[in-house]
Amino acid sequence: MKLLVDLPSQTMTLRDAEGAVVRRYRVSTALNGPGEYKDSGCTPRGRHRIRARIGGGLPIRSVFVGRRPTGEIWSEALSTAQPARDWILSRILWLSGLEPGCNRLGEVDSMQRYIYIHGTPDSEPMGEPRSHGCIRMRNRDVLELFELVDTATQVDIQ
């Protein structure tokens, strides 16, 4: 399996070993556009792999902070009470860059920047850049994807 994130179209495509399309998803990447530097709020480009899969077995819309479940389940009421919170929901696929100097090591390290593929409130639009650098997905989509990939899955962000 291999994932391709296309920044201009705000889509992510899952392909099998032969290159056939398995799934295609609408996503939301960084509002600040593409970029690799720490604290840029940008989505890093290049070759990555899934470093860790976090949240298996938890309920849909489970809330994470620091890659740990808080015990909360996202709701409109919770969102209204905390409007400035950057919601990381349902599952986390933590990315690690594979290209030293581009997205790995030093000031451009995607893993140290905590770049994830993760769920977001379903009220958030897909298909337009809105994140703080991560790749946001609909909750049902990230649950499905989580079951289809493993920690060896390559993720190309272009």
N, CA, C and O atoms as a DFTB+ gen file, in Angstrom:
632 C
 N C O
     1  1       0.834      -1.186       0.000
     2  2       0.000       0.000       0.000
     3  2       0.876       1.245       0.000
     4  3       1.973       1.254       0.558
     5  1       0.371       2.290      -0.634
     6  2       1.072       3.564      -0.685
     7  2       0.025       4.669      -0.736
     8  3      -0.990       4.545      -1.421
     9  1       0.284       5.760       0.003
    10  2      -0.610       6.917       0.005
    11  2       0.037       8.060      -0.759
    12  3       1.235       8.316      -0.634
    13  1      -0.780       8.740      -1.553
    14  2      -0.334       9.942      -2.244
    15  2      -1.259      11.081      -1.842
    16  3      -2.467      11.020      -2.067
    17  1      -0.681      12.124      -1.244
    18  2      -1.436      13.317      -0.879
    19  2      -1.130      14.377      -1.926
    20  3       0.020      14.780      -2.099
    21  1      -2.166      14.822      -2.622
    22  2      -2.031      15.840      -3.659
    23  2      -2.496      17.169      -3.078
    24  3      -3.691      17.396      -2.891
    25  1      -1.532      18.043      -2.795
    26  2      -1.860      19.315      -2.138
    27  2      -2.764      20.212      -2.978
    28  3      -3.730      20.748      -2.436
    29  1      -2.502      20.406      -4.281
    30  2      -3.390      21.288      -5.050
    31  2      -4.856      20.841      -5.077
    32  3      -5.760      21.672      -5.002
    33  1      -5.089      19.526      -5.185
    34  2      -6.473      19.038      -5.265
    35  2      -7.060      18.685      -3.904
    36  3      -8.251      18.391      -3.798
    37  1      -6.211      18.714      -2.839
    38  2      -6.661      18.364      -1.491
    39  2      -7.302      16.973      -1.475
    40  3      -8.384      16.772      -0.924
    41  1      -6.599      16.022      -2.096
    42  2      -7.047      14.636      -2.102
    43  2      -5.927      13.731      -1.630
    44  3      -4.750      14.084      -1.692
    45  1      -6.317      12.550      -1.153
    46  2      -5.364      11.519      -0.786
    47  2      -5.828      10.222      -1.430
    48  3      -6.992       9.838      -1.319
    49  1      -4.895       9.552      -2.109
    50  2      -5.211       8.322      -2.815
    51  2      -4.413       7.175      -2.214
    52  3      -3.198       7.276      -2.043
    53  1      -5.099       6.091      -1.898
    54  2      -4.456       4.871      -1.427
    55  2      -4.359       3.921      -2.612
    56  3      -5.359       3.605      -3.256
    57  1      -3.133       3.468      -2.890
    58  2      -2.881       2.529      -3.983
    59  2      -2.315       1.232      -3.424
    60  3      -1.620       1.230      -2.409
    61  1      -2.622       0.133      -4.099
    62  2      -2.060      -1.154      -3.687
    63  2      -0.672      -1.339      -4.293
    64  3      -0.170      -0.445      -4.975
    65  1      -0.053      -2.483      -4.051
    66  2       1.322      -2.743      -4.500
    67  2       1.465      -2.677      -6.017
    68  3       2.554      -2.394      -6.516
    69  1       0.395      -2.932      -6.756
    70  2       0.433      -2.871      -8.222
    71  2       0.107      -1.475      -8.747
    72  3       0.175      -1.238      -9.953
    73  1      -0.240      -0.558      -7.864
    74  2      -0.537       0.806      -8.269
    75  2      -2.012       1.091      -8.503
    76  3      -2.377       2.211      -8.858
    77  1      -2.862       0.090      -8.306
    78  2      -4.299       0.294      -8.502
    79  2      -4.878       1.120      -7.349
    80  3      -4.478       0.961      -6.196
    81  1      -5.815       1.992      -7.674
    82  2      -6.466       2.830      -6.662
    83  2      -7.373       1.956      -5.799
    84  3      -8.252       1.259      -6.305
    85  1      -7.145       2.007      -4.496
    86  2      -7.965       1.274      -3.531
    87  2      -9.032       2.196      -2.958
    88  3     -10.198       1.815      -2.855
    89  1      -8.630       3.414      -2.583
    90  2      -9.547       4.420      -2.033
    91  2      -9.027       5.808      -2.408
    92  3      -7.832       6.010      -2.620
    93  1      -9.950       6.744      -2.480
    94  2      -9.586       8.153      -2.665
    95  2     -10.413       8.965      -1.669
    96  3     -11.613       8.740      -1.509
    97  1      -9.752       9.906      -1.005
    98  2     -10.392      10.707       0.038
    99  2     -10.175      12.187      -0.224
   100  3      -9.149      12.581      -0.778
   101  1     -11.140      13.009       0.174
   102  2     -10.953      14.461       0.255
   103  2     -10.282      14.725       1.599
   104  3     -10.650      14.120       2.606
   105  1      -9.310      15.617       1.620
   106  2      -8.590      15.948       2.843
   107  2      -8.488      17.459       2.981
   108  3      -8.908      18.211       2.101
   109  1      -7.927      17.884       4.096
   110  2      -7.637      19.295       4.319
   111  2      -6.214      19.385       4.862
   112  3      -5.906      18.835       5.920
   113  1      -5.354      20.083       4.128
   114  2      -3.967      20.265       4.551
   115  2      -3.797      21.689       5.087
   116  3      -4.783      22.360       5.393
   117  1      -2.564      22.143       5.198
   118  2      -2.264      23.387       5.909
   119  2      -2.800      24.646       5.242
   120  3      -2.660      24.847       4.036
   121  1      -3.411      25.472       6.055
   122  2      -3.838      26.803       5.628
   123  2      -2.637      27.607       5.137
   124  3      -2.768      28.414       4.216
   125  1      -1.462      27.393       5.747
   126  2      -0.244      28.114       5.361
   127  2       0.439      27.524       4.126
   128  3       1.495      28.005       3.715
   129  1      -0.153      26.493       3.537
   130  2       0.409      25.894       2.325
   131  2       1.514      24.893       2.615
   132  3       1.695      24.479       3.760
   133  1       2.257      24.499       1.579
   134  2       3.327      23.524       1.766
   135  2       4.579      24.158       2.346
   136  3       4.867      25.328       2.097
   137  1       5.312      23.388       3.112
   138  2       6.573      23.846       3.692
   139  2       7.045      22.874       4.751
   140  3       6.254      22.149       5.354
   141  1       8.330      22.872       4.961
   142  2       8.926      21.844       5.804
   143  2       9.421      22.337       7.162
   144  3       9.674      21.513       8.041
   145  1       9.567      23.627       7.367
   146  2      10.244      24.116       8.566
   147  2       9.394      24.059       9.823
   148  3       8.182      24.268       9.791
   149  1      10.058      23.772      10.923
   150  2       9.463      23.746      12.254
   151  2       8.740      25.069      12.514
   152  3       9.230      26.135      12.143
   153  1       7.590      24.993      13.146
   154  2       6.762      26.149      13.537
   155  2       6.218      26.939      12.350
   156  3       5.764      28.069      12.529
   157  1       6.252      26.376      11.148
   158  2       5.755      27.083       9.962
   159  2       4.243      26.965       9.810
   160  3       3.619      27.797       9.151
   161  1       3.647      25.927      10.421
   162  2       2.231      25.678      10.207
   163  2       1.932      25.179       8.810
   164  3       0.790      25.253       8.356
   165  1       2.947      24.669       8.121
   166  2       2.817      24.188       6.741
   167  2       2.796      22.657       6.699
   168  3       3.259      21.996       7.629
   169  1       2.261      22.110       5.626
   170  2       2.295      20.671       5.397
   171  2       3.585      20.323       4.672
   172  3       3.869      20.881       3.612
   173  1       4.375      19.399       5.235
   174  2       5.655      19.049       4.612
   175  2       5.468      18.183       3.368
   176  3       4.584      17.329       3.304
   177  1       6.321      18.429       2.394
   178  2       6.287      17.659       1.141
   179  2       7.300      16.522       1.204
   180  3       8.132      16.440       2.107
   181  1       7.193      15.657       0.212
   182  2       8.177      14.595       0.045
   183  2       7.705      13.242       0.543
   184  3       6.539      13.036       0.882
   185  1       8.680      12.316       0.572
   186  2       8.402      10.935       0.967
   187  2       8.420      10.797       2.486
   188  3       9.345      11.255       3.157
   189  1       7.387      10.164       3.007
   190  2       7.237       9.877       4.424
   191  2       6.832       8.417       4.573
   192  3       6.554       7.727       3.591
   193  1       6.804       7.968       5.806
   194  2       6.180       6.684       6.119
   195  2       5.374       6.866       7.387
   196  3       5.616       7.789       8.165
   197  1       4.419       5.983       7.587
   198  2       3.655       6.004       8.829
   199  2       4.555       5.441       9.918
   200  3       4.981       4.288       9.852
   201  1       4.840       6.262      10.916
   202  2       5.705       5.873      12.031
   203  2       4.921       5.132      13.105
   204  3       5.412       4.161      13.681
   205  1       3.701       5.592      13.372
   206  2       2.884       4.989      14.429
   207  2       1.415       5.123      14.067
   208  3       0.993       6.089      13.430
   209  1       0.647       4.124      14.494
   210  2      -0.812       4.121      14.358
   211  2      -1.375       4.221      15.769
   212  3      -1.112       3.356      16.605
   213  1      -2.144       5.266      16.039
   214  2      -2.594       5.544      17.403
   215  2      -4.115       5.635      17.443
   216  3      -4.730       6.311      16.618
   217  1      -4.713       4.947      18.412
   218  2      -6.147       5.081      18.656
   219  2      -6.983       3.876      18.278
   220  3      -8.208       3.923      18.394
   221  1      -6.362       2.799      17.830
   222  2      -7.134       1.611      17.450
   223  2      -8.067       1.169      18.561
   224  3      -7.667       1.087      19.722
   225  1      -9.309       0.885      18.205
   226  2     -10.291       0.401      19.162
   227  2     -11.050       1.474      19.923
   228  3     -12.031       1.170      20.601
   229  1     -10.615       2.717      19.824
   230  2     -11.329       3.799      20.509
   231  2     -12.575       4.209      19.727
   232  3     -12.641       3.986      18.518
   233  1     -13.556       4.801      20.394
   234  2     -14.767       5.241      19.699
   235  2     -14.478       6.350      18.678
   236  3     -13.526       7.118      18.817
   237  1     -15.320       6.405      17.665
   238  2     -15.234       7.488      16.690
   239  2     -15.380       8.825      17.421
   240  3     -16.148       8.934      18.377
   241  1     -14.643       9.834      16.967
   242  2     -14.615      11.183      17.532
   243  2     -13.933      11.258      18.900
   244  3     -14.090      12.249      19.613
   245  1     -13.165      10.204      19.279
   246  2     -12.347      10.293      20.499
   247  2     -11.372      11.453      20.332
   248  3     -10.835      11.665      19.245
   249  1     -11.146      12.199      21.398
   250  2     -10.279      13.382      21.373
   251  2      -8.876      13.001      21.855
   252  3      -8.719      12.274      22.836
   253  1      -7.860      13.508      21.145
   254  2      -6.464      13.279      21.503
   255  2      -5.777      14.605      21.807
   256  3      -6.048      15.622      21.169
   257  1      -4.893      14.575      22.783
   258  2      -3.976      15.670      23.065
   259  2      -2.614      15.019      23.317
   260  3      -2.498      14.111      24.140
   261  1      -1.602      15.479      22.617
   262  2      -0.283      14.882      22.771
   263  2      -0.264      13.405      22.434
   264  3       0.466      12.635      23.058
   265  1      -1.065      12.998      21.445
   266  2      -1.158      11.625      20.982
   267  2      -1.788      10.682      22.002
   268  3      -1.697       9.463      21.857
   269  1      -2.412      11.222      23.012
   270  2      -3.067      10.397      24.026
   271  2      -4.555      10.746      24.078
   272  3      -4.932      11.916      23.998
   273  1      -5.396       9.714      24.214
   274  2      -6.830      10.005      24.322
   275  2      -7.134      10.714      25.638
   276  3      -6.608      10.346      26.689
   277  1      -7.984      11.727      25.570
   278  2      -8.355      12.491      26.764
   279  2      -9.522      11.865      27.510
   280  3      -9.796      12.229      28.654
   281  1     -10.214      10.918      26.866
   282  2     -11.441      10.366      27.433
   283  2     -12.679      11.108      26.947
   284  3     -13.806      10.674      27.184
   285  1     -12.463      12.235      26.263
   286  2     -13.581      13.015      25.722
   287  2     -14.003      12.445      24.372
   288  3     -13.201      11.843      23.659
   289  1     -15.248      12.641      24.042
   290  2     -15.781      12.358      22.707
   291  2     -16.250      13.697      22.160
   292  3     -17.064      14.376      22.785
   293  1     -15.737      14.081      20.991
   294  2     -16.077      15.379      20.415
   295  2     -17.582      15.491      20.212
   296  3     -18.245      14.548      19.781
   297  1     -18.099      16.670      20.532
   298  2     -19.503      16.999      20.290
   299  2     -19.579      18.484      19.978
   300  3     -18.632      19.229      20.228
   301  1     -20.707      18.907      19.432
   302  2     -20.917      20.335      19.172
   303  2     -20.794      21.139      20.467
   304  3     -20.222      22.229      20.472
   305  1     -21.329      20.603      21.560
   306  2     -21.279      21.312      22.838
   307  2     -19.838      21.475      23.317
   308  3     -19.459      22.546      23.790
   309  1     -19.040      20.425      23.199
   310  2     -17.628      20.497      23.585
   311  2     -16.894      21.501      22.706
   312  3     -16.070      22.274      23.196
   313  1     -17.187      21.491      21.431
   314  2     -16.563      22.419      20.490
   315  2     -16.945      23.865      20.803
   316  3     -16.094      24.753      20.755
   317  1     -18.191      24.102      21.117
   318  2     -18.668      25.448      21.449
   319  2     -17.997      25.956      22.725
   320  3     -17.680      27.140      22.838
   321  1     -17.784      25.058      23.677
   322  2     -17.152      25.439      24.939
   323  2     -15.661      25.738      24.772
   324  3     -15.074      26.449      25.588
   325  1     -15.040      25.189      23.701
   326  2     -13.602      25.371      23.475
   327  2     -13.352      25.707      22.007
   328  3     -12.770      24.900      21.282
   329  1     -13.782      26.881      21.561
   330  2     -13.761      27.205      20.131
   331  2     -12.369      27.324      19.499
   332  3     -12.244      27.179      18.283
   333  1     -11.337      27.579      20.276
   334  2      -9.998      27.768      19.707
   335  2      -9.195      26.465      19.646
   336  3      -8.065      26.465      19.158
   337  1      -9.750      25.380      20.122
   338  2      -9.021      24.107      20.185
   339  2      -8.842      23.513      18.795
   340  3      -9.769      23.517      17.985
   341  1      -7.634      22.997      18.520
   342  2      -7.353      22.293      17.268
   343  2      -7.647      20.816      17.511
   344  3      -6.855      20.116      18.141
   345  1      -8.774      20.351      17.016
   346  2      -9.279      19.020      17.338
   347  2      -8.545      17.938      16.551
   348  3      -8.469      17.987      15.323
   349  1      -8.005      16.961      17.281
   350  2      -7.412      15.759      16.701
   351  2      -8.276      14.618      17.183
   352  3      -8.314      14.309      18.374
   353  1      -8.977      13.989      16.239
   354  2     -10.037      13.042      16.588
   355  2      -9.853      11.666      15.948
   356  3      -9.195      11.522      14.918
   357  1     -10.445      10.674      16.577
   358  2     -10.676       9.312      16.087
   359  2      -9.428       8.447      15.961
   360  3      -9.321       7.435      16.654
   361  1      -8.483       8.812      15.102
   362  2      -7.251       8.044      14.890
   363  2      -6.142       9.004      14.496
   364  3      -6.389      10.089      13.969
   365  1      -4.894       8.573      14.768
   366  2      -3.705       9.317      14.366
   367  2      -2.781       8.374      13.610
   368  3      -2.470       7.278      14.076
   369  1      -2.353       8.819      12.445
   370  2      -1.272       8.161      11.707
   371  2      -0.120       9.160      11.707
   372  3      -0.145      10.149      10.975
   373  1       0.885       8.895      12.530
   374  2       2.005       9.819      12.747
   375  2       3.043       9.598      11.664
   376  3       3.497       8.472      11.457
   377  1       3.425      10.669      10.966
   378  2       4.332      10.564       9.828
   379  2       5.784      10.862      10.213
   380  3       6.069      11.697      11.071
   381  1       6.680      10.149       9.546
   382  2       8.116      10.364       9.693
   383  2       8.697      10.577       8.302
   384  3       8.463       9.776       7.397
   385  1       9.451      11.654       8.132
   386  2      10.074      11.937       6.845
   387  2      11.157      10.926       6.502
   388  3      11.790      10.350       7.387
   389  1      11.361      10.719       5.208
   390  2      12.370       9.769       4.725
   391  2      13.521      10.454       4.004
   392  3      14.454       9.786       3.559
   393  1      13.470      11.788       3.880
   394  2      14.458      12.518       3.090
   395  2      15.241      13.496       3.968
   396  3      14.758      14.593       4.251
   397  1      16.462      13.103       4.407
   398  2      17.264      13.997       5.234
   399  2      17.457      15.363       4.565
   400  3      17.768      15.461       3.378
   401  1      17.261      16.408       5.371
   402  2      17.399      17.770       4.864
   403  2      16.151      18.308       4.193
   404  3      16.035      19.515       3.982
   405  1      15.220      17.440       3.857
   406  2      13.952      17.862       3.226
   407  2      12.806      17.769       4.231
   408  3      12.075      18.736       4.445
   409  1      12.658      16.587       4.848
   410  2      11.580      16.377       5.814
   411  2      12.021      15.496       6.980
   412  3      11.197      15.001       7.749
   413  1      13.330      15.310       7.096
   414  2      13.882      14.476       8.160
   415  2      15.119      15.147       8.751
   416  3      15.982      15.641       8.025
   417  1      15.188      15.155      10.068
   418  2      16.307      15.692      10.855
   419  2      16.291      17.226      10.888
   420  3      15.743      17.880      10.002
   421  1      16.896      17.761      11.912
   422  2      17.050      19.204      12.043
   423  2      15.745      19.973      12.097
   424  3      14.767      19.515      12.688
   425  1      15.734      21.139      11.481
   426  2      14.590      22.055      11.516
   427  2      13.447      21.663      10.580
   428  3      12.427      22.349      10.520
   429  1      13.619      20.554       9.847
   430  2      12.588      20.145       8.886
   431  2      12.022      18.755       9.190
   432  3      11.412      18.139       8.316
   433  1      12.209      18.260      10.391
   434  2      11.825      16.889      10.726
   435  2      10.309      16.760      10.948
   436  3       9.768      17.270      11.929
   437  1       9.648      16.077      10.027
   438  2       8.182      15.932      10.103
   439  2       7.733      15.230      11.374
   440  3       6.715      15.601      11.958
   441  1       8.480      14.220      11.811
   442  2       8.099      13.509      13.022
   443  2       8.196      14.435      14.239
   444  3       7.292      14.452      15.073
   445  1       9.273      15.195      14.345
   446  2       9.424      16.107      15.471
   447  2       8.455      17.283      15.398
   448  3       8.200      17.945      16.404
   449  1       7.919      17.539      14.210
   450  2       6.885      18.565      14.050
   451  2       5.504      18.017      14.388
   452  3       4.528      18.767      14.397
   453  1       5.410      16.715      14.667
   454  2       4.144      16.061      14.995
   455  2       3.142      16.205      13.851
   456  3       2.013      16.658      14.045
   457  1       3.580      15.809      12.661
   458  2       2.709      15.839      11.488
   459  2       1.959      14.510      11.427
   460  3       2.566      13.439      11.405
   461  1       0.626      14.599      11.401
   462  2      -0.245      13.424      11.412
   463  2      -1.233      13.467      10.255
   464  3      -1.474      14.507       9.641
   465  1      -1.786      12.309       9.988
   466  2      -3.067      12.168       9.300
   467  2      -4.041      11.869      10.442
   468  3      -3.825      10.926      11.203
   469  1      -5.105      12.659      10.568
   470  2      -6.015      12.461      11.704
   471  2      -7.420      12.917      11.368
   472  3      -7.648      13.625      10.388
   473  1      -8.358      12.493      12.206
   474  2      -9.737      12.930      12.066
   475  2      -9.922      14.334      12.598
   476  3      -9.138      14.823      13.412
   477  1     -10.980      14.973      12.116
   478  2     -11.326      16.337      12.520
   479  2     -12.852      16.415      12.611
   480  3     -13.536      15.546      12.071
   481  1     -13.393      17.416      13.270
   482  2     -14.853      17.513      13.326
   483  2     -15.475      17.472      11.921
   484  3     -14.967      18.099      10.991
   485  1     -16.554      16.744      11.785
   486  2     -17.199      16.608      10.479
   487  2     -17.789      17.919       9.981
   488  3     -18.170      18.029       8.816
   489  1     -17.864      18.909      10.858
   490  2     -18.327      20.233      10.444
   491  2     -17.235      20.998       9.685
   492  3     -17.529      21.982       9.006
   493  1     -15.977      20.550       9.798
   494  2     -14.872      21.203       9.099
   495  2     -14.896      20.824       7.616
   496  3     -15.129      19.663       7.282
   497  1     -14.660      21.777       6.737
   498  2     -14.697      21.463       5.308
   499  2     -13.500      20.624       4.872
   500  3     -12.392      20.789       5.381
   501  1     -13.735      19.740       3.939
   502  2     -12.671      18.992       3.276
   503  2     -12.498      19.605       1.889
   504  3     -13.403      20.254       1.365
   505  1     -11.322      19.389       1.308
   506  2     -11.082      19.904      -0.032
   507  2     -10.549      21.322      -0.050
   508  3     -10.370      21.907      -1.118
   509  1     -10.293      21.881       1.131
   510  2      -9.692      23.209       1.197
   511  2      -8.692      23.242       2.347
   512  3      -8.936      22.641       3.394
   513  1      -7.577      23.931       2.166
   514  2      -6.539      23.988       3.200
   515  2      -7.035      24.738       4.434
   516  3      -7.438      25.898       4.347
   517  1      -7.002      24.055       5.592
   518  2      -7.468      24.677       6.837
   519  2      -6.667      24.252       8.066
   520  3      -6.876      24.801       9.149
   521  1      -5.756      23.287       7.924
   522  2      -5.080      22.727       9.099
   523  2      -3.885      23.565       9.535
   524  3      -3.549      24.576       8.920
   525  1      -3.256      23.113      10.614
   526  2      -2.046      23.749      11.151
   527  2      -0.797      23.040      10.636
   528  3       0.298      23.281      11.144
   529  1      -0.941      22.172       9.637
   530  2       0.181      21.433       9.059
   531  2      -0.137      19.968       8.817
   532  3       0.420      19.343       7.915
   533  1      -1.032      19.426       9.623
   534  2      -1.409      18.019       9.471
   535  2      -2.334      17.816       8.279
   536  3      -2.742      18.769       7.615
   537  1      -2.653      16.555       8.024
   538  2      -3.598      16.168       6.984
   539  2      -4.864      15.716       7.695
   540  3      -4.890      14.662       8.331
   541  1      -5.901      16.513       7.583
   542  2      -7.169      16.224       8.240
   543  2      -8.072      15.406       7.326
   544  3      -8.068      15.561       6.105
   545  1      -8.857      14.520       7.968
   546  2      -9.812      13.678       7.242
   547  2     -11.139      13.635       7.996
   548  3     -11.205      13.956       9.182
   549  1     -12.177      13.238       7.296
   550  2     -13.448      12.926       7.939
   551  2     -13.206      11.743       8.883
   552  3     -12.365      10.889       8.604
   553  1     -13.930      11.694       9.983
   554  2     -13.722      10.652      10.982
   555  2     -13.953       9.248      10.433
   556  3     -13.152       8.348      10.685
   557  1     -15.023       9.053       9.697
   558  2     -15.278       7.714       9.141
   559  2     -14.186       7.322       8.144
   560  3     -13.808       6.153       8.062
   561  1     -13.684       8.291       7.392
   562  2     -12.615       8.010       6.435
   563  2     -11.324       7.610       7.138
   564  3     -10.666       6.659       6.715
   565  1     -10.946       8.322       8.212
   566  2      -9.696       7.993       8.897
   567  2      -9.810       6.642       9.612
   568  3      -8.813       5.928       9.723
   569  1     -11.004       6.276      10.099
   570  2     -11.191       4.950      10.677
   571  2     -10.992       3.876       9.613
   572  3     -10.342       2.862       9.866
   573  1     -11.548       4.095       8.433
   574  2     -11.384       3.134       7.337
   575  2      -9.912       3.028       6.930
   576  3      -9.377       1.926       6.810
   577  1      -9.267       4.168       6.719
   578  2      -7.865       4.176       6.311
   579  2      -6.984       3.490       7.346
   580  3      -6.078       2.739       6.985
   581  1      -7.233       3.734       8.611
   582  2      -6.458       3.156       9.708
   583  2      -6.402       1.634       9.596
   584  3      -5.377       1.021       9.897
   585  1      -7.497       1.034       9.165
   586  2      -7.563      -0.431       9.038
   587  2      -6.881      -0.943       7.767
   588  3      -6.615      -2.140       7.654
   589  1      -6.599      -0.072       6.826
   590  2      -6.024      -0.484       5.544
   591  2      -4.507      -0.316       5.458
   592  3      -3.873      -0.872       4.560
   593  1      -3.920       0.447       6.383
   594  2      -2.484       0.742       6.318
   595  2      -1.772       0.238       7.565
   596  3      -2.399      -0.074       8.577
   597  1      -0.446       0.166       7.469
   598  2       0.359      -0.201       8.634
   599  2       1.541       0.756       8.743
   600  3       1.636       1.727       7.992
   601  1       2.439       0.476       9.682
   602  2       3.549       1.388       9.922
   603  2       4.603       1.356       8.828
   604  3       5.535       2.159       8.863
   605  1       4.491       0.476       7.880
   606  2       5.440       0.466       6.756
   607  2       4.911       1.249       5.560
   608  3       5.626       1.417       4.572
   609  1       3.689       1.725       5.630
   610  2       3.072       2.388       4.482
   611  2       3.778       3.703       4.148
   612  3       3.967       4.564       5.006
   613  1       4.158       3.830       2.886
   614  2       4.782       5.068       2.414
   615  2       3.705       6.103       2.121
   616  3       2.631       5.775       1.617
   617  1       4.009       7.359       2.445
   618  2       3.104       8.492       2.213
   619  2       3.881       9.547       1.445
   620  3       4.838      10.121       1.966
   621  1       3.475       9.804       0.212
   622  2       4.104      10.842      -0.603
   623  2       3.201      12.057      -0.600
   624  3       2.018      11.967      -0.928
   625  1       3.772      13.203      -0.225
   626  2       3.021      14.455      -0.177
   627  2       3.594      15.362      -1.251
   628  3       4.767      15.733      -1.196
   629  1       2.764      15.722      -2.235
   630  2       3.220      16.505      -3.390
   631  2       2.350      17.732      -3.586
   632  3       2.582      18.512      -4.510
